Amino acid sequence: MRTEFRLSGSGGQGLLLAGIVLAEAAILEGKNAVQTQSYGPEARGGASKAEVVVSEDDIDYPKAIDPDFLLALTAEAYRTYGKVMGRGLVIVDASVPQSPEVTARTVRVPILATAADELGKKVVANIVALGVLGRVSGVVDLPTLESAVKNRVPKGTEDLNLKALRRGWEIAAAAAS
Amino acid sequence: MPRTVKLMQGNEACTVGALAAGLEFYAGYPITPSTEIAELCAEELPKVGGSFIQMEDEIASAAAIIGASLTGKKSMTATSGPGFSLMQELLGYASLCEVPVVFVNVQRVGPSTGMPTSPAQGDVMQARWGTHGDHPVIVLSPGNVKECFELTVRAFNLSERYRVPAIVLMDEVIGHMREKVELPDASELVIESRPAPKSRVGYKPYAAETDGGVPLMAPFGEGYRWHVTGLFHDETGFPSNKPEVADRLMRRLAAKIDRNEPVIRDFVTESLDDCEVAVISFGSSAMSALSAVRKARAAGIKAGMLRLRTIWPFPDEAVRELSSRVKAIVVPEMNLGQVALEVERASRCNAKVARVSKVNGELFRPEEILAAIMEAAK
């Protein structure tokens, strides 16, 4: 079965890294995974998008066609990619105002606030989001995600990022119930 | 032997392949979407006793790798369209002087600065004809991350064997994509080096001594007397204006590749045996095409695919044979029909050739190619 993720927001939010970690976790569980990206010429700001396709089978087309999960961390990303969502689930940051244009199933999760207020570092919002995505999708287990996070985040930030991941995993449960 | 299984990016796999092939010198000017290759070379080359230089521009970068190769070091640069344009003069110099070098071009949308972060495949003809004069080159096109590794190794081998510039023509999707790859252990690889002379006595640097018409190459600084010039030259390497010398040189250079096309050409096929509508594609377009072909099969259409892993020399014979037994050939590419032109030429009107172009900086969606297959099947 093919599961497609689209992670969207603005450049600098670390969504590419979140996509890489998700793909790596899938591989650690013996699945196939492909991660692609699309971004503007800016180093920060501008629209940014990472996509991950996970499958037990061979993956031919590497991009998301009809995403199972859309993560949107900005209002712009939510509107742009939310309105083209079909059968999949939209996971949007709680700070983003709802739009009538987005008709797909939606859960609102306080990802940015959890990172900034609770963990005190807004830069870990991407890893909080990864925890949310991992739990909601059920594609990878928490221990595998933890290993993948440890492999990929900068040295010295492992503890903070693992905390962010677990917190994301927890708030996902609250959002889903 | 243990094999490495990991999540790897195309640009990373290309660099790892270059190092496995014996890369010792990299000169370049970083440019999106090829920059990761420069970054990794800067990190890794010093660890293996090699050198990395960031040059002032792409012209100097191309000149530097030619110089390094002349001293016997396997050399490479990586760039994208704007930089590849600047390198063309030196690419011709490497062709004429028979200096083995590898150019990696991770294509983005052009012409000019274009769309720096978006994929395209518009440099197919430039890779073949970007420098002036008839000249030999070999152009390889990886279709996934693993092939970025394999075809970079092969680019070095072919470049060394025939003493020609070899170009690894990638695109933004292939270069930036990460996927699960299992790389072979170094002991499983065949690594080739340029044919070397045995004696300084009577050494003629441009005498075509091997079977394929490839002269023996002595490294500079080891006592061999050798002159290198971009002027036409005789067997000693010194300039000559003699018509018979020019004619012999030009024809020998072309024959190095033409005569060896059967061993250079490389493509993979999918469901071609009973195929009625064939797709010919390459690079990232071929990933969308493969998905389209599988969907067409599921819908009962006898579709198949020939995916080019070498674009130049163009596999004329394979395309001609295919064209003689199918109804139509669909050629999806992220340009306005550069490979389609070659398919039309090689198929000699045997089959209808349908161009499918995408030039908006986005990868094909499989349905776009599927629609063309459906249309061609009518």
Interface residues (C-beta under 8 A of the other chain):
Chain A: I20 A23 E24 I27 N32 A33 V34 Q35 T36 Q37 S38 Y39 G40 P41 I59 D60 Y61 P62 K63 I65
Chain B: V5 K6 L7 T32 P116 T117 S118 V173 H176 M177 R178 E179 K180 S284 M287 S288 L290 S291 R294 L363 R365 P366
